[in-house]
Amino acid sequence: MQFFHDLVILFTRCPQIGKCKSRLIPSLGAKGALKVHKQLVSHILKVLNPVQEERPFTG
């Protein structure tokens, strides 16, 4: 059995207005909360990208 020591799984919600970052909706509105969600996911993917380049998936 092969073990994955450097595995990252990112779970996130589908970016739909009113469906993500719902606790931020009262202060930012549904569109603002959606924008924050997209920015956070984008940031995480940018941070993880160098890791992917260093250790690409070899399936």
C-alpha positions in Angstrom: 0.0 0.0 0.0 1.3 3.4 -1.0 1.1 6.2 1.7 0.7 9.8 0.8 2.8 11.9 3.1 2.4 15.2 1.3 -1.2 15.1 0.4 -3.4 18.2 0.5 -7.1 18.0 0.0 -9.0 21.3 -0.3 -12.7 21.2 0.6 -14.6 24.3 -0.4 -18.1 25.3 -1.2 -19.3 26.0 -4.7 -19.0 29.8 -5.2 -22.7 30.6 -5.4 -24.2 33.8 -4.1 -25.8 33.3 -0.7 -24.4 29.8 -0.3 -20.9 30.5 1.0 -19.5 32.6 3.9 -23.1 33.0 5.1 -22.0 34.5 8.5 -20.5 37.4 6.6 -23.7 38.2 4.7 -25.2 40.5 7.4 -22.1 42.8 7.3 -20.9 42.4 3.7 -24.0 41.4 1.8 -24.3 38.2 -0.2 -22.2 39.6 -3.1 -19.5 40.8 -0.6 -19.4 37.4 1.1 -19.1 35.7 -2.3 -16.2 38.0 -3.2 -14.4 37.1 0.1 -14.9 33.4 -0.5 -13.4 33.7 -4.0 -10.5 35.7 -2.8 -9.7 33.2 0.0 -9.9 30.2 -2.3 -7.7 32.0 -4.9 -5.2 32.8 -2.2 -5.0 29.2 -1.0 -4.5 27.9 -4.5 -1.7 30.4 -5.1 0.0 29.3 -1.9 -0.3 25.6 -2.9 0.8 26.1 -6.5 4.6 26.1 -5.7 4.0 22.8 -3.8 2.4 21.3 -6.9 5.2 22.4 -9.1 7.8 21.0 -6.7 6.0 17.6 -6.4 3.6 17.2 -9.4 1.0 14.5 -9.4 2.2 11.4 -11.2 -1.0 9.4 -11.0 
